[in-house]
Amino acid sequence: MPDDEQIAAIAAVHGHVEVVARAGSGKTTTLVNRTLFLLKHCGVASSEMLLLAFNRKAVLEIRRRLLELMSEGAKAAVAADVDRRIREVGKNKKIDRDKIEASAVDTVATKLNITLPHVMTFHALAYAIVHPEESLLYNDSEGSPKNCIALLNR
């Protein structure tokens, strides 16, 4: 259950929100719930959000939690897909569980027709800016910069 400060961060609709707190204090929970709030109550499209985390494990955790909150059966579907993929790999091969889980989250989101926001590491964002495969920043039809909501997980 979020505390008063977390609720204020989750439900803020004016200005930017920066969450700075110690490890294990609920930053990821706050970030995930704020994202869900913006999606469901503010009409912000998933494609207009960018969530940043420090490592790939945190990216996976954010994506998995969002999917689970957006669909009641997602948790079980991801677990079943992970189990199936592990069985397919076999017992004698080295398993990258995070990679398998990331693929399962993507597969389940697609099957459930859920578009998750962009979630990446700071490093991946920097790399994408320096070596863009496609335009990350773009202008609307009038030539003015497109608004973007950036949520930081520090």
VMD Tcl script that builds the backbone (N, CA, C; Angstrom):
set m [mol new atoms 462]
animate dup $m
set s [atomselect $m all]
$s set {name element resname resid chain x y z} {
  {N N MET 1 A 0.841 -1.184 0.000}
  {CA C MET 1 A 0.000 0.000 0.000}
  {C C MET 1 A 0.885 1.245 0.000}
  {N N PRO 2 A 0.702 2.131 -0.983}
  {CA C PRO 2 A 1.532 3.338 -1.040}
  {C C PRO 2 A 1.279 4.267 0.147}
  {N N ASP 3 A 2.351 4.942 0.575}
  {CA C ASP 3 A 2.190 5.926 1.650}
  {C C ASP 3 A 1.768 7.267 1.034}
  {N N ASP 4 A 1.608 8.299 1.865}
  {CA C ASP 4 A 1.109 9.595 1.385}
  {C C ASP 4 A 2.026 10.232 0.341}
  {N N GLU 5 A 3.348 10.135 0.543}
  {CA C GLU 5 A 4.288 10.719 -0.423}
  {C C GLU 5 A 4.220 9.990 -1.763}
  {N N GLN 6 A 4.098 8.662 -1.710}
  {CA C GLN 6 A 3.984 7.892 -2.937}
  {C C GLN 6 A 2.687 8.226 -3.669}
  {N N ILE 7 A 1.596 8.356 -2.925}
  {CA C ILE 7 A 0.306 8.702 -3.535}
  {C C ILE 7 A 0.391 10.064 -4.214}
  {N N ALA 8 A 1.055 11.018 -3.568}
  {CA C ALA 8 A 1.218 12.353 -4.165}
  {C C ALA 8 A 2.020 12.265 -5.461}
  {N N ALA 9 A 3.068 11.450 -5.485}
  {CA C ALA 9 A 3.875 11.284 -6.697}
  {C C ALA 9 A 3.088 10.567 -7.791}
  {N N ILE 10 A 2.323 9.565 -7.413}
  {CA C ILE 10 A 1.543 8.785 -8.380}
  {C C ILE 10 A 0.480 9.664 -9.043}
  {N N ALA 11 A -0.199 10.490 -8.264}
  {CA C ALA 11 A -1.358 11.227 -8.760}
  {C C ALA 11 A -1.066 12.662 -9.197}
  {N N ALA 12 A 0.187 13.086 -9.198}
  {CA C ALA 12 A 0.524 14.448 -9.618}
  {C C ALA 12 A 0.178 14.635 -11.096}
  {N N VAL 13 A -0.497 15.738 -11.414}
  {CA C VAL 13 A -0.875 15.989 -12.801}
  {C C VAL 13 A -0.243 17.267 -13.354}
  {N N HIS 14 A 0.406 18.049 -12.532}
  {CA C HIS 14 A 1.040 19.292 -12.987}
  {C C HIS 14 A 2.534 19.222 -12.712}
  {N N GLY 15 A 3.306 19.591 -13.700}
  {CA C GLY 15 A 4.755 19.647 -13.527}
  {C C GLY 15 A 5.402 18.278 -13.578}
  {N N HIS 16 A 6.670 18.263 -13.251}
  {CA C HIS 16 A 7.451 17.038 -13.271}
  {C C HIS 16 A 7.516 16.431 -11.876}
  {N N VAL 17 A 7.730 15.137 -11.820}
  {CA C VAL 17 A 7.842 14.435 -10.548}
  {C C VAL 17 A 9.195 13.750 -10.520}
  {N N GLU 18 A 9.956 14.008 -9.490}
  {CA C GLU 18 A 11.230 13.325 -9.298}
  {C C GLU 18 A 11.130 12.550 -7.992}
  {N N VAL 19 A 11.413 11.264 -8.071}
  {CA C VAL 19 A 11.363 10.415 -6.889}
  {C C VAL 19 A 12.788 10.023 -6.539}
  {N N VAL 20 A 13.232 10.477 -5.376}
  {CA C VAL 20 A 14.565 10.141 -4.885}
  {C C VAL 20 A 14.375 9.521 -3.508}
  {N N ALA 21 A 14.824 8.285 -3.361}
  {CA C ALA 21 A 14.625 7.594 -2.087}
  {C C ALA 21 A 15.653 6.470 -1.966}
  {N N ARG 22 A 15.762 5.936 -0.777}
  {CA C ARG 22 A 16.734 4.867 -0.514}
  {C C ARG 22 A 16.289 3.566 -1.184}
  {N N ALA 23 A 17.214 2.633 -1.265}
  {CA C ALA 23 A 16.924 1.335 -1.853}
  {C C ALA 23 A 15.821 0.628 -1.066}
  {N N GLY 24 A 14.926 -0.019 -1.777}
  {CA C GLY 24 A 13.864 -0.795 -1.141}
  {C C GLY 24 A 12.729 0.021 -0.570}
  {N N SER 25 A 12.653 1.306 -0.930}
  {CA C SER 25 A 11.620 2.167 -0.351}
  {C C SER 25 A 10.337 2.236 -1.170}
  {N N GLY 26 A 10.326 1.613 -2.361}
  {CA C GLY 26 A 9.117 1.597 -3.161}
  {C C GLY 26 A 9.144 2.493 -4.382}
  {N N LYS 27 A 10.331 2.851 -4.856}
  {CA C LYS 27 A 10.416 3.705 -6.049}
  {C C LYS 27 A 9.821 3.016 -7.272}
  {N N THR 28 A 10.144 1.753 -7.467}
  {CA C THR 28 A 9.622 1.037 -8.624}
  {C C THR 28 A 8.105 0.916 -8.538}
  {N N THR 29 A 7.592 0.622 -7.369}
  {CA C THR 29 A 6.143 0.547 -7.174}
  {C C THR 29 A 5.498 1.892 -7.497}
  {N N THR 30 A 6.112 2.971 -7.046}
  {CA C THR 30 A 5.588 4.307 -7.320}
  {C C THR 30 A 5.610 4.584 -8.825}
  {N N LEU 31 A 6.715 4.263 -9.478}
  {CA C LEU 31 A 6.851 4.488 -10.912}
  {C C LEU 31 A 5.813 3.693 -11.700}
  {N N VAL 32 A 5.652 2.436 -11.365}
  {CA C VAL 32 A 4.696 1.570 -12.065}
  {C C VAL 32 A 3.269 2.075 -11.849}
  {N N ASN 33 A 2.930 2.439 -10.626}
  {CA C ASN 33 A 1.574 2.926 -10.347}
  {C C ASN 33 A 1.318 4.291 -10.973}
  {N N ARG 34 A 2.339 5.137 -11.039}
  {CA C ARG 34 A 2.179 6.434 -11.717}
  {C C ARG 34 A 1.935 6.207 -13.204}
  {N N THR 35 A 2.672 5.292 -13.782}
  {CA C THR 35 A 2.484 4.980 -15.199}
  {C C THR 35 A 1.056 4.497 -15.447}
  {N N LEU 36 A 0.591 3.595 -14.610}
  {CA C LEU 36 A -0.773 3.080 -14.740}
  {C C LEU 36 A -1.798 4.208 -14.580}
  {N N PHE 37 A -1.565 5.103 -13.623}
  {CA C PHE 37 A -2.447 6.258 -13.408}
  {C C PHE 37 A -2.507 7.124 -14.668}
  {N N LEU 38 A -1.348 7.411 -15.261}
  {CA C LEU 38 A -1.311 8.242 -16.459}
  {C C LEU 38 A -2.011 7.563 -17.633}
  {N N LEU 39 A -1.856 6.249 -17.745}
  {CA C LEU 39 A -2.508 5.500 -18.818}
  {C C LEU 39 A -4.021 5.490 -18.652}
  {N N LYS 40 A -4.472 5.138 -17.462}
  {CA C LYS 40 A -5.910 4.916 -17.245}
  {C C LYS 40 A -6.700 6.182 -16.960}
  {N N HIS 41 A -6.109 7.136 -16.254}
  {CA C HIS 41 A -6.887 8.285 -15.784}
  {C C HIS 41 A -6.559 9.597 -16.487}
  {N N CYS 42 A -5.418 9.652 -17.140}
  {CA C CYS 42 A -5.027 10.899 -17.807}
  {C C CYS 42 A -5.017 10.771 -19.325}
  {N N GLY 43 A -5.281 9.572 -19.816}
  {CA C GLY 43 A -5.354 9.375 -21.255}
  {C C GLY 43 A -4.029 9.471 -21.990}
  {N N VAL 44 A -2.938 9.304 -21.277}
  {CA C VAL 44 A -1.628 9.330 -21.927}
  {C C VAL 44 A -1.409 7.977 -22.601}
  {N N ALA 45 A -1.042 8.002 -23.854}
  {CA C ALA 45 A -0.816 6.765 -24.603}
  {C C ALA 45 A 0.514 6.136 -24.198}
  {N N SER 46 A 0.551 4.819 -24.211}
  {CA C SER 46 A 1.795 4.096 -23.897}
  {C C SER 46 A 2.945 4.551 -24.777}
  {N N SER 47 A 2.651 4.814 -26.031}
  {CA C SER 47 A 3.694 5.212 -26.980}
  {C C SER 47 A 4.284 6.585 -26.679}
  {N N GLU 48 A 3.639 7.353 -25.808}
  {CA C GLU 48 A 4.124 8.680 -25.456}
  {C C GLU 48 A 4.907 8.691 -24.151}
  {N N MET 49 A 5.150 7.525 -23.599}
  {CA C MET 49 A 5.874 7.434 -22.334}
  {C C MET 49 A 7.236 6.800 -22.533}
  {N N LEU 50 A 8.179 7.288 -21.739}
  {CA C LEU 50 A 9.502 6.689 -21.687}
  {C C LEU 50 A 9.876 6.556 -20.220}
  {N N LEU 51 A 10.094 5.337 -19.783}
  {CA C LEU 51 A 10.495 5.079 -18.403}
  {C C LEU 51 A 11.949 4.636 -18.431}
  {N N LEU 52 A 12.746 5.194 -17.537}
  {CA C LEU 52 A 14.171 4.883 -17.494}
  {C C LEU 52 A 14.540 4.201 -16.193}
  {N N ALA 53 A 15.411 3.222 -16.310}
  {CA C ALA 53 A 15.899 2.480 -15.140}
  {C C ALA 53 A 17.411 2.328 -15.279}
  {N N PHE 54 A 18.075 1.938 -14.199}
  {CA C PHE 54 A 19.526 1.852 -14.224}
  {C C PHE 54 A 20.062 0.554 -14.813}
  {N N ASN 55 A 19.303 -0.523 -14.758}
  {CA C ASN 55 A 19.820 -1.777 -15.313}
  {C C ASN 55 A 18.696 -2.578 -15.971}
  {N N ARG 56 A 19.093 -3.609 -16.737}
  {CA C ARG 56 A 18.116 -4.408 -17.488}
  {C C ARG 56 A 17.170 -5.175 -16.575}
  {N N LYS 57 A 17.659 -5.585 -15.421}
  {CA C LYS 57 A 16.797 -6.308 -14.482}
  {C C LYS 57 A 15.647 -5.399 -14.005}
  {N N ALA 58 A 15.960 -4.127 -13.751}
  {CA C ALA 58 A 14.928 -3.170 -13.349}
  {C C ALA 58 A 13.950 -2.905 -14.498}
  {N N VAL 59 A 14.459 -2.839 -15.734}
  {CA C VAL 59 A 13.590 -2.662 -16.901}
  {C C VAL 59 A 12.595 -3.816 -16.980}
  {N N LEU 60 A 13.101 -5.033 -16.836}
  {CA C LEU 60 A 12.247 -6.219 -16.881}
  {C C LEU 60 A 11.209 -6.182 -15.762}
  {N N GLU 61 A 11.637 -5.835 -14.566}
  {CA C GLU 61 A 10.725 -5.769 -13.421}
  {C C GLU 61 A 9.604 -4.763 -13.662}
  {N N ILE 62 A 9.923 -3.596 -14.208}
  {CA C ILE 62 A 8.919 -2.567 -14.484}
  {C C ILE 62 A 7.929 -3.066 -15.533}
  {N N ARG 63 A 8.442 -3.640 -16.620}
  {CA C ARG 63 A 7.569 -4.125 -17.691}
  {C C ARG 63 A 6.659 -5.251 -17.189}
  {N N ARG 64 A 7.234 -6.164 -16.401}
  {CA C ARG 64 A 6.442 -7.290 -15.886}
  {C C ARG 64 A 5.341 -6.793 -14.954}
  {N N ARG 65 A 5.691 -5.908 -14.033}
  {CA C ARG 65 A 4.687 -5.391 -13.092}
  {C C ARG 65 A 3.579 -4.631 -13.808}
  {N N LEU 66 A 3.954 -3.812 -14.801}
  {CA C LEU 66 A 2.939 -3.077 -15.556}
  {C C LEU 66 A 1.976 -4.023 -16.252}
  {N N LEU 67 A 2.531 -5.032 -16.901}
  {CA C LEU 67 A 1.685 -6.005 -17.593}
  {C C LEU 67 A 0.743 -6.693 -16.621}
  {N N GLU 68 A 1.256 -7.083 -15.466}
  {CA C GLU 68 A 0.421 -7.761 -14.465}
  {C C GLU 68 A -0.695 -6.864 -13.952}
  {N N LEU 69 A -0.432 -5.565 -13.834}
  {CA C LEU 69 A -1.464 -4.638 -13.378}
  {C C LEU 69 A -2.479 -4.318 -14.476}
  {N N MET 70 A -2.061 -4.434 -15.731}
  {CA C MET 70 A -2.933 -4.096 -16.845}
  {C C MET 70 A -3.845 -5.251 -17.265}
  {N N SER 71 A -3.489 -6.476 -16.858}
  {CA C SER 71 A -4.319 -7.633 -17.207}
  {C C SER 71 A -4.300 -8.645 -16.072}
  {N N GLU 72 A -5.465 -9.059 -15.646}
  {CA C GLU 72 A -5.601 -9.960 -14.503}
  {C C GLU 72 A -4.875 -11.294 -14.697}
  {N N GLY 73 A -4.909 -11.857 -15.878}
  {CA C GLY 73 A -4.306 -13.165 -16.110}
  {C C GLY 73 A -2.862 -13.127 -16.580}
  {N N ALA 74 A -2.269 -11.958 -16.655}
  {CA C ALA 74 A -0.919 -11.822 -17.213}
  {C C ALA 74 A 0.144 -12.537 -16.386}
  {N N LYS 75 A 0.034 -12.483 -15.076}
  {CA C LYS 75 A 1.062 -13.095 -14.225}
  {C C LYS 75 A 1.164 -14.597 -14.500}
  {N N ALA 76 A 0.026 -15.270 -14.524}
  {CA C ALA 76 A 0.009 -16.708 -14.782}
  {C C ALA 76 A 0.461 -17.008 -16.208}
  {N N ALA 77 A 0.071 -16.171 -17.158}
  {CA C ALA 77 A 0.448 -16.385 -18.554}
  {C C ALA 77 A 1.953 -16.234 -18.748}
  {N N VAL 78 A 2.553 -15.251 -18.099}
  {CA C VAL 78 A 4.008 -15.066 -18.185}
  {C C VAL 78 A 4.719 -16.256 -17.552}
  {N N ALA 79 A 4.262 -16.678 -16.377}
  {CA C ALA 79 A 4.886 -17.822 -15.695}
  {C C ALA 79 A 4.808 -19.078 -16.563}
  {N N ALA 80 A 3.655 -19.322 -17.184}
  {CA C ALA 80 A 3.497 -20.495 -18.048}
  {C C ALA 80 A 4.405 -20.408 -19.267}
  {N N ASP 81 A 4.519 -19.221 -19.845}
  {CA C ASP 81 A 5.373 -19.042 -21.019}
  {C C ASP 81 A 6.849 -19.230 -20.653}
  {N N VAL 82 A 7.253 -18.727 -19.498}
  {CA C VAL 82 A 8.633 -18.910 -19.024}
  {C C VAL 82 A 8.914 -20.398 -18.830}
  {N N ASP 83 A 8.007 -21.109 -18.167}
  {CA C ASP 83 A 8.186 -22.557 -17.949}
  {C C ASP 83 A 8.309 -23.306 -19.273}
  {N N ARG 84 A 7.453 -22.969 -20.234}
  {CA C ARG 84 A 7.489 -23.620 -21.543}
  {C C ARG 84 A 8.830 -23.369 -22.230}
  {N N ARG 85 A 9.306 -22.122 -22.192}
  {CA C ARG 85 A 10.577 -21.780 -22.850}
  {C C ARG 85 A 11.756 -22.492 -22.185}
  {N N ILE 86 A 11.721 -22.610 -20.865}
  {CA C ILE 86 A 12.803 -23.299 -20.149}
  {C C ILE 86 A 12.815 -24.774 -20.516}
  {N N ARG 87 A 11.643 -25.395 -20.599}
  {CA C ARG 87 A 11.573 -26.806 -21.012}
  {C C ARG 87 A 12.115 -26.997 -22.425}
  {N N GLU 88 A 11.814 -26.042 -23.316}
  {CA C GLU 88 A 12.279 -26.127 -24.698}
  {C C GLU 88 A 13.800 -26.027 -24.795}
  {N N VAL 89 A 14.402 -25.219 -23.927}
  {CA C VAL 89 A 15.858 -25.050 -23.945}
  {C C VAL 89 A 16.540 -26.342 -23.525}
  {N N GLY 90 A 15.961 -27.027 -22.571}
  {CA C GLY 90 A 16.528 -28.300 -22.115}
  {C C GLY 90 A 17.361 -28.134 -20.865}
  {N N LYS 91 A 17.653 -29.265 -20.243}
  {CA C LYS 91 A 18.352 -29.256 -18.959}
  {C C LYS 91 A 19.853 -29.025 -19.082}
  {N N ASN 92 A 20.447 -29.395 -20.194}
  {CA C ASN 92 A 21.899 -29.337 -20.317}
  {C C ASN 92 A 22.431 -27.996 -20.813}
  {N N LYS 93 A 21.553 -27.089 -21.179}
  {CA C LYS 93 A 21.993 -25.803 -21.704}
  {C C LYS 93 A 21.865 -24.725 -20.642}
  {N N LYS 94 A 22.758 -23.745 -20.738}
  {CA C LYS 94 A 22.719 -22.611 -19.816}
  {C C LYS 94 A 21.505 -21.740 -20.137}
  {N N ILE 95 A 20.786 -21.364 -19.109}
  {CA C ILE 95 A 19.551 -20.608 -19.275}
  {C C ILE 95 A 19.745 -19.179 -18.782}
  {N N ASP 96 A 19.387 -18.204 -19.618}
  {CA C ASP 96 A 19.366 -16.796 -19.226}
  {C C ASP 96 A 17.920 -16.474 -18.868}
  {N N ARG 97 A 17.588 -16.660 -17.600}
  {CA C ARG 97 A 16.200 -16.531 -17.153}
  {C C ARG 97 A 15.634 -15.132 -17.422}
  {N N ASP 98 A 16.450 -14.089 -17.247}
  {CA C ASP 98 A 15.966 -12.733 -17.504}
  {C C ASP 98 A 15.591 -12.552 -18.975}
  {N N LYS 99 A 16.407 -13.087 -19.871}
  {CA C LYS 99 A 16.120 -12.985 -21.297}
  {C C LYS 99 A 14.838 -13.755 -21.645}
  {N N ILE 100 A 14.698 -14.922 -21.055}
  {CA C ILE 100 A 13.495 -15.732 -21.276}
  {C C ILE 100 A 12.265 -15.007 -20.748}
  {N N GLU 101 A 12.379 -14.438 -19.549}
  {CA C GLU 101 A 11.242 -13.728 -18.964}
  {C C GLU 101 A 10.886 -12.479 -19.776}
  {N N ALA 102 A 11.900 -11.766 -20.274}
  {CA C ALA 102 A 11.647 -10.578 -21.095}
  {C C ALA 102 A 10.876 -10.970 -22.365}
  {N N SER 103 A 11.277 -12.064 -22.990}
  {CA C SER 103 A 10.571 -12.540 -24.178}
  {C C SER 103 A 9.145 -12.959 -23.840}
  {N N ALA 104 A 8.976 -13.596 -22.695}
  {CA C ALA 104 A 7.642 -14.027 -22.270}
  {C C ALA 104 A 6.734 -12.822 -22.024}
  {N N VAL 105 A 7.260 -11.780 -21.395}
  {CA C VAL 105 A 6.476 -10.564 -21.152}
  {C C VAL 105 A 6.027 -9.974 -22.485}
  {N N ASP 106 A 6.945 -9.886 -23.450}
  {CA C ASP 106 A 6.600 -9.353 -24.768}
  {C C ASP 106 A 5.531 -10.203 -25.450}
  {N N THR 107 A 5.702 -11.517 -25.393}
  {CA C THR 107 A 4.751 -12.435 -26.034}
  {C C THR 107 A 3.363 -12.318 -25.420}
  {N N VAL 108 A 3.297 -12.312 -24.098}
  {CA C VAL 108 A 2.004 -12.227 -23.408}
  {C C VAL 108 A 1.347 -10.868 -23.674}
  {N N ALA 109 A 2.126 -9.798 -23.658}
  {CA C ALA 109 A 1.568 -8.468 -23.945}
  {C C ALA 109 A 0.958 -8.443 -25.344}
  {N N THR 110 A 1.659 -9.026 -26.299}
  {CA C THR 110 A 1.148 -9.080 -27.670}
  {C C THR 110 A -0.135 -9.897 -27.738}
  {N N LYS 111 A -0.136 -11.072 -27.090}
  {CA C LYS 111 A -1.335 -11.929 -27.098}
  {C C LYS 111 A -2.527 -11.233 -26.461}
  {N N LEU 112 A -2.273 -10.432 -25.428}
  {CA C LEU 112 A -3.355 -9.731 -24.732}
  {C C LEU 112 A -3.678 -8.377 -25.365}
  {N N ASN 113 A -2.972 -8.059 -26.450}
  {CA C ASN 113 A -3.157 -6.789 -27.152}
  {C C ASN 113 A -2.898 -5.593 -26.231}
  {N N ILE 114 A -1.836 -5.680 -25.456}
  {CA C ILE 114 A -1.446 -4.614 -24.539}
  {C C ILE 114 A -0.150 -3.999 -25.053}
  {N N THR 115 A -0.154 -2.678 -25.189}
  {CA C THR 115 A 1.049 -1.962 -25.579}
  {C C THR 115 A 1.663 -1.359 -24.326}
  {N N LEU 116 A 2.826 -1.850 -23.964}
  {CA C LEU 116 A 3.525 -1.327 -22.795}
  {C C LEU 116 A 4.311 -0.079 -23.182}
  {N N PRO 117 A 4.496 0.844 -22.249}
  {CA C PRO 117 A 5.328 2.020 -22.530}
  {C C PRO 117 A 6.766 1.597 -22.841}
  {N N HIS 118 A 7.514 2.507 -23.434}
  {CA C HIS 118 A 8.935 2.266 -23.680}
  {C C HIS 118 A 9.644 2.269 -22.331}
  {N N VAL 119 A 10.379 1.208 -22.043}
  {CA C VAL 119 A 11.161 1.121 -20.803}
  {C C VAL 119 A 12.560 0.709 -21.209}
  {N N MET 120 A 13.546 1.498 -20.811}
  {CA C MET 120 A 14.924 1.180 -21.172}
  {C C MET 120 A 15.881 1.703 -20.114}
  {N N THR 121 A 17.114 1.261 -20.232}
  {CA C THR 121 A 18.140 1.756 -19.312}
  {C C THR 121 A 18.621 3.123 -19.803}
  {N N PHE 122 A 19.255 3.857 -18.907}
  {CA C PHE 122 A 19.858 5.132 -19.284}
  {C C PHE 122 A 20.905 4.887 -20.377}
  {N N HIS 123 A 21.666 3.810 -20.227}
  {CA C HIS 123 A 22.695 3.474 -21.199}
  {C C HIS 123 A 22.078 3.201 -22.570}
  {N N ALA 124 A 20.986 2.439 -22.620}
  {CA C ALA 124 A 20.324 2.140 -23.889}
  {C C ALA 124 A 19.790 3.412 -24.545}
  {N N LEU 125 A 19.268 4.331 -23.739}
  {CA C LEU 125 A 18.787 5.596 -24.285}
  {C C LEU 125 A 19.948 6.387 -24.880}
  {N N ALA 126 A 21.050 6.482 -24.150}
  {CA C ALA 126 A 22.220 7.214 -24.650}
  {C C ALA 126 A 22.729 6.585 -25.947}
  {N N TYR 127 A 22.790 5.264 -25.982}
  {CA C TYR 127 A 23.246 4.570 -27.183}
  {C C TYR 127 A 22.303 4.846 -28.352}
  {N N ALA 128 A 20.995 4.814 -28.093}
  {CA C ALA 128 A 20.010 5.056 -29.148}
  {C C ALA 128 A 20.099 6.485 -29.679}
  {N N ILE 129 A 20.473 7.422 -28.830}
  {CA C ILE 129 A 20.626 8.808 -29.273}
  {C C ILE 129 A 21.870 8.949 -30.150}
  {N N VAL 130 A 22.958 8.294 -29.743}
  {CA C VAL 130 A 24.209 8.379 -30.487}
  {C C VAL 130 A 24.161 7.554 -31.770}
  {N N HIS 131 A 23.494 6.394 -31.719}
  {CA C HIS 131 A 23.390 5.489 -32.865}
  {C C HIS 131 A 21.923 5.191 -33.164}
  {N N PRO 132 A 21.170 6.191 -33.610}
  {CA C PRO 132 A 19.728 5.953 -33.805}
  {C C PRO 132 A 19.436 5.046 -34.993}
  {N N GLU 133 A 18.590 4.037 -34.754}
  {CA C GLU 133 A 18.091 3.199 -35.842}
  {C C GLU 133 A 16.852 3.843 -36.449}
  {N N GLU 134 A 16.168 4.613 -35.624}
  {CA C GLU 134 A 15.017 5.373 -36.079}
  {C C GLU 134 A 14.951 6.616 -35.218}
  {N N SER 135 A 14.142 7.567 -35.599}
  {CA C SER 135 A 14.076 8.827 -34.888}
  {C C SER 135 A 13.408 8.644 -33.524}
  {N N LEU 136 A 14.133 8.994 -32.446}
  {CA C LEU 136 A 13.557 8.931 -31.104}
  {C C LEU 136 A 12.757 10.191 -30.798}
  {N N LEU 137 A 13.229 11.317 -31.328}
  {CA C LEU 137 A 12.559 12.592 -31.119}
  {C C LEU 137 A 12.004 13.025 -32.464}
  {N N TYR 138 A 10.787 13.502 -32.481}
  {CA C TYR 138 A 10.184 13.875 -33.739}
  {C C TYR 138 A 9.258 15.048 -33.533}
  {N N ASN 139 A 8.889 15.698 -34.616}
  {CA C ASN 139 A 8.023 16.854 -34.577}
  {C C ASN 139 A 6.610 16.460 -34.987}
  {N N ASP 140 A 5.627 17.215 -34.467}
  {CA C ASP 140 A 4.261 16.970 -34.896}
  {C C ASP 140 A 4.042 17.608 -36.270}
  {N N SER 141 A 2.834 17.568 -36.772}
  {CA C SER 141 A 2.555 18.041 -38.134}
  {C C SER 141 A 2.824 19.532 -38.323}
  {N N GLU 142 A 2.815 20.326 -37.241}
  {CA C GLU 142 A 3.106 21.760 -37.344}
  {C C GLU 142 A 4.587 22.065 -37.189}
  {N N GLY 143 A 5.403 21.058 -36.956}
  {CA C GLY 143 A 6.845 21.273 -36.845}
  {C C GLY 143 A 7.334 21.561 -35.440}
  {N N SER 144 A 6.429 21.537 -34.452}
  {CA C SER 144 A 6.879 21.770 -33.080}
  {C C SER 144 A 7.204 20.434 -32.414}
  {N N PRO 145 A 8.128 20.445 -31.455}
  {CA C PRO 145 A 8.520 19.183 -30.815}
  {C C PRO 145 A 7.336 18.487 -30.158}
  {N N LYS 146 A 7.315 17.180 -30.253}
  {CA C LYS 146 A 6.266 16.357 -29.643}
  {C C LYS 146 A 6.519 16.291 -28.140}
  {N N ASN 147 A 5.469 16.446 -27.356}
  {CA C ASN 147 A 5.603 16.332 -25.909}
  {C C ASN 147 A 5.935 14.904 -25.511}
  {N N CYS 148 A 6.706 14.754 -24.466}
  {CA C CYS 148 A 7.128 13.445 -23.997}
  {C C CYS 148 A 7.100 13.449 -22.482}
  {N N ILE 149 A 6.665 12.377 -21.899}
  {CA C ILE 149 A 6.671 12.252 -20.447}
  {C C ILE 149 A 7.800 11.308 -20.093}
  {N N ALA 150 A 8.752 11.767 -19.308}
  {CA C ALA 150 A 9.855 10.918 -18.887}
  {C C ALA 150 A 9.727 10.662 -17.400}
  {N N LEU 151 A 9.723 9.425 -17.019}
  {CA C LEU 151 A 9.637 9.044 -15.621}
  {C C LEU 151 A 10.963 8.426 -15.237}
  {N N LEU 152 A 11.561 8.864 -14.178}
  {CA C LEU 152 A 12.860 8.366 -13.770}
  {C C LEU 152 A 12.757 7.445 -12.600}
  {N N ASN 153 A 13.449 6.349 -12.649}
  {CA C ASN 153 A 13.525 5.402 -11.541}
  {C C ASN 153 A 14.946 5.472 -11.000}
  {N N ARG 154 A 15.136 6.223 -9.931}
  {CA C ARG 154 A 16.474 6.413 -9.372}
  {C C ARG 154 A 16.617 5.639 -8.097}
}
mol reanalyze $m
mol bondsrecalc $m
mol representation Tube
mol addrep $m
